[in-house]
């Protein structure tokens, strides 16, 4: 039977007590982690978000009523104990912060009883994620998840403090905005007052923060909720949080400089990790050529080598065919993996096919000096020797090659080097390797839309020296865009924005927008730009991904209190659910049953 808290006041959280409190009378409240009844001796572990403490009830020393009640406790009962802090009578428990002490109780109240939970509340639970997410309120009692959320709260607090001291204003932007068809898909919100019209939930506060710069706010920061109705991906959430900022009268270096100091402060205060400044910078082109990725993981080598020139006259049609089509041949050297079984190489071949590659060619250099290769018969001995030399191959190495269009070669080998690093356990979660990727292409060609699309968004400033190519060779124009990458994850990205009318009009023209269409979508921004707009630039971090890496987790779901699953549904609340007919009628909406396929 649940009892009242009346007259009791908690004096300490469980994990806050230490040997310094020995002899004090304290009141703790929390959940029963476990209860061990040794007959006349009852040990109760009480847990709250700060940690665990042991309470010891012993016949002859503890009030019989308290002892009897303690013996009846079960896991996840909510209890309050009043008692004296004492040195442990038994062995010290080094695994918990309160391992030197225990509480000898004088009073126990059962504040709430609990049914048997569907899984045990314990660190690093092996229970299936689907079951844990259905009972997320129980899952969140786990100390490891609570630590993650405490870290996230700390990151948000430090973020606000740092940017406030740097002269940024925290300003909220609307959740209900104009829907914009460019970019990812919006979540639509129907308007009851304007039947047939819809708001769009923000994919980012991009246009509003640029308007704030037009308003003279100078420096803006927001921890902003964002929404994207994107296709399913394992570790992507339909709603997420950005650390969003915009600055006036700045260029690339100014944005990078303030953010480097921010990251250094964050990692020092939260993890006691020293971030070496300035952070390394690398152009997009260099990152693609060396790592096959614009978010390179620098914790290990295995860089790509372009061997197009070496093999351009060889007899292997796969290589020469790709080169004739304007592609390239590149390889990676998996040091010491020359004895990898053929079955494993076949698995790697299947892996790269997901990235558009037709296959993998390989040379396995055996320790005894012999060579196994999938294409040696098409090459002369001199050509093979030249290829091995170009790859820095030594006895015991495995050389893997892809030949195709540049994008396919980069994507497949870039993913392959990370996959091999995982298999060979080369990724150290305690190492934090930052790199800025700069000078992205302004535009990328979309086969689907048969036109150039903005690689970032239509308001990104081209590099001034490349403007001359905008009509003749748009693909050559580089952007004043920059991403901050950590251990192979893009944690933030931004750009200098266009603030001159003529460049913005030219950008819309290249993207295939008529003036009317540009005004229809972005008229309020273009109008604002007629009234004196400062040069401005910004950046946004994915807060969840940043905290995930800081907390050494593998999924952003482990740093979000109530995440959705892969199909964007919530297993706990069962959202989304159909709306009732009355609500739909008020909104002038009706749902149409999908035809059976």
HUJO-V358612 format. One record per pair of residues at least 24 apart in sequence whose C-alpha atoms are under 7 Angstrom apart, sorted by the first residue. I is the first residue (numbers start at 0). GAP is how many residues later the second one is. D is the distance in Angstrom with one decimal. If there is no record, write none. Layout:
i->(I	I)
gap->(GAP	GAP)
d->(D	D)
This chain:
i->(1	1	1	1	2	2	2	3	12	12	13	13	13	13	13	13	14	14	14	14	14	14	15	16	17	17	18	18	20	21	21	21	22	22	22	23	23	24	24	24	25	25	25	26	26	26	26	27	27	27	28	28	28	29	29	29	30	30	30	30	31	31	31	31	31	32	32	33	34	34	36	41	41	48	48	52	52	53	53	54	54	54	54	55	55	55	56	56	61	61	62	65	65	75	76	76	76	77	77	77	77	78	78	78	79	79	79	79	80	80	80	80	81	81	81	82	132	132	133	133	134	135	135	144	147	147	148	151	154	157	161	166	167	167	167	168	168	168	169	169	169	170	170	170	171	172	172	174	174	175	175	176	176	179	183	183	184	184	184	185	185	186	186	186	189	190	191	191	194	194	195	200	201	201	202	202	208	210	212	212	213	213	213	217	217	218	218	218	219	219	219	220	220	231	231	232	233	234	234	236	236	237	240	240	240	241	241	241	241	242	242	242	242	243	243	243	244	244	244	245	245	245	246	246	246	247	247	247	247	248	248	248	249	249	249	250	250	251	254	278	278	278	279	279	280	280	280	281	281	281	282	282	282	283	283	283	283	287	290	291	291	291	291	292	292	292	293	294	294	294	294	295	296	296	297	297	298	298	298	299	301	301	301	301	302	303	303	303	304	304	304	304	305	305	309	313	313	314	314	315	315	317	318	321	321	321	325	326	326	326	327	327	327	327	328	328	328	328	329	329	329	329	330	330	330	330	331	331	331	332	332	332	332	332	332	333	333	333	334	334	335	335	335	336	336	336	337	337	337	337	337	337	338	338	351	351	354	354	354	355	356	356	356	359	359	359	360	360	360	361	361	361	362	362	362	363	363	363	364	364	364	364	364	365	365	366	366	368	428	431	431	432	432	433	433	433	434	434	434	435	435	435	435	436	436	436	437	437	437	438	438	438	438	438	439	439	439	440	440	440	441	441	441	442	443	451	452	457	458	458	459	459	459	459	460	460	460	490	490	490	490	491	491	491	491	492	492	492	493	493	493	494	494	494	495	495	495	496	496	498	498	498)
gap->(108	109	110	111	106	107	108	107	35	37	33	34	36	37	38	39	35	36	37	38	82	83	34	81	80	83	81	82	64	63	64	65	61	62	63	60	61	58	59	60	56	57	58	53	54	55	56	52	53	54	50	51	52	48	49	50	45	46	47	48	42	43	44	45	46	42	43	41	38	39	34	28	29	94	97	45	49	48	49	47	48	49	50	46	47	48	47	48	43	44	43	41	42	38	35	36	37	32	33	34	35	30	31	32	28	29	30	31	24	26	27	28	24	25	26	24	438	439	437	438	437	426	436	413	403	411	410	395	111	108	100	52	51	52	53	50	51	52	50	51	52	49	50	51	50	32	35	26	27	24	25	24	25	341	44	46	43	44	45	42	43	40	41	42	397	396	394	395	392	393	392	26	24	25	24	25	37	314	35	321	314	319	320	29	30	27	28	29	25	26	27	24	25	334	335	333	332	320	321	327	331	330	301	302	303	298	299	300	301	297	298	299	300	295	296	297	293	294	295	291	292	293	289	290	291	286	287	288	289	285	286	287	285	286	287	245	286	244	283	155	156	157	155	156	154	155	156	154	155	156	154	155	156	153	154	155	156	122	123	118	119	121	122	117	118	121	143	190	193	194	195	192	190	191	135	189	128	134	188	126	30	31	32	115	29	26	27	28	25	26	27	86	24	25	77	65	69	63	64	62	63	85	84	81	82	83	79	77	78	79	75	76	77	78	72	73	74	75	71	72	73	79	68	69	70	71	67	68	69	58	60	64	65	66	67	63	64	65	62	63	60	61	62	59	60	61	26	27	28	58	59	60	27	57	60	64	53	56	57	52	51	52	55	40	41	42	39	40	41	37	38	39	35	36	37	33	34	35	29	30	31	32	33	29	30	28	29	26	123	54	55	53	54	51	52	53	49	50	51	46	47	48	49	45	46	47	43	44	45	39	40	41	42	43	38	39	41	36	37	38	35	36	37	32	31	59	58	49	38	39	35	36	37	38	35	36	37	50	51	54	55	47	48	49	50	46	47	48	44	45	46	42	43	44	40	41	42	39	40	34	35	36)
d->(5.6	4.9	4.9	6.6	6.2	5.7	4.9	6.4	7.0	6.3	6.5	6.2	6.1	5.7	5.6	5.6	4.7	4.2	5.7	6.6	6.7	6.3	6.8	6.5	5.8	6.7	6.6	6.3	6.3	4.7	5.0	6.6	6.0	5.5	6.2	5.5	5.7	5.3	4.4	6.5	5.7	5.6	6.2	6.9	5.7	4.4	6.7	5.7	5.5	6.7	5.6	4.3	6.5	5.5	5.7	6.8	5.0	5.6	4.5	6.2	6.7	5.1	4.9	5.4	6.5	5.6	6.3	5.5	6.7	6.5	6.2	6.9	6.3	6.9	6.6	5.9	6.6	5.1	6.4	5.6	4.6	6.1	7.0	6.8	6.2	5.5	6.5	6.7	6.9	6.8	6.8	6.3	6.0	5.7	5.8	4.6	5.1	6.2	5.4	4.9	6.4	5.7	4.6	5.3	5.7	5.2	6.6	6.9	6.3	5.7	4.7	6.6	5.7	5.0	6.5	6.8	6.1	6.3	4.8	4.2	6.2	7.0	6.7	6.5	6.3	5.6	6.0	6.1	6.9	6.9	6.8	6.7	4.6	5.1	6.0	6.1	4.9	6.0	5.9	4.8	5.4	6.6	6.6	6.1	6.5	6.6	6.5	5.6	6.0	6.0	5.5	6.2	6.7	6.5	6.4	6.4	6.0	5.1	6.1	5.8	5.7	6.9	6.6	5.8	6.7	6.6	6.4	4.7	6.2	6.1	7.0	6.2	5.5	5.8	4.9	5.5	6.4	6.8	6.2	6.9	6.9	5.1	6.6	5.8	5.0	5.8	4.6	6.4	5.4	5.3	6.6	4.4	6.8	5.9	6.0	6.2	5.4	6.3	6.6	6.4	6.9	6.1	6.3	5.6	6.6	6.0	5.4	4.9	5.3	5.4	5.0	6.6	6.1	6.3	4.3	6.6	5.5	5.6	6.1	5.7	4.0	6.6	5.6	5.5	5.9	6.1	5.9	4.3	6.6	6.2	5.1	5.6	6.6	5.9	6.6	6.5	6.8	6.5	7.0	6.4	6.0	7.0	5.1	6.3	5.6	4.6	6.0	6.1	5.1	6.2	5.4	4.7	5.5	5.7	5.7	5.8	5.2	6.5	5.6	4.0	5.9	6.2	4.1	6.7	6.7	5.5	6.9	5.7	5.1	5.9	5.7	4.8	4.6	3.8	6.2	6.5	6.6	6.4	6.8	6.6	5.8	5.8	6.3	6.4	6.1	6.4	5.5	5.0	5.4	5.3	6.3	6.6	4.4	6.7	6.4	6.1	7.0	5.1	5.7	5.1	6.7	6.8	5.7	5.7	4.9	6.8	6.8	5.2	4.0	5.3	5.8	6.0	6.3	5.9	6.9	5.8	4.4	6.9	5.7	5.7	6.6	7.0	6.7	5.3	4.2	6.3	5.9	5.5	6.7	6.6	7.0	6.7	5.9	4.7	6.6	6.0	5.1	6.2	4.7	6.4	4.7	4.6	6.9	6.1	5.2	5.1	4.6	5.3	5.6	4.5	4.4	4.3	6.5	6.8	5.1	6.7	6.7	6.1	5.1	5.7	6.0	7.0	6.2	6.5	5.6	5.5	5.8	5.0	6.5	5.5	4.5	6.0	6.0	5.0	6.7	6.3	4.6	6.3	6.9	5.1	5.3	5.3	6.2	5.6	5.0	4.9	4.8	6.1	6.1	6.6	6.3	5.6	5.5	5.6	4.6	6.7	6.0	5.3	6.6	6.6	5.7	4.6	6.1	5.5	5.2	6.4	6.0	4.5	6.7	5.5	5.4	5.8	5.9	6.8	5.6	5.4	5.9	6.0	4.4	5.6	5.7	5.0	4.5	6.0	6.6	5.8	5.8	6.7	5.4	5.4	6.0	6.1	4.7	5.7	5.6	4.9	4.6	5.5	5.6	6.3	5.7	6.8	5.4	3.9	6.0	5.4	5.7	6.6	5.5	3.9	6.3	5.7	5.9	6.6	6.2	4.0	6.6	5.9	5.4	6.3	7.0	5.9)
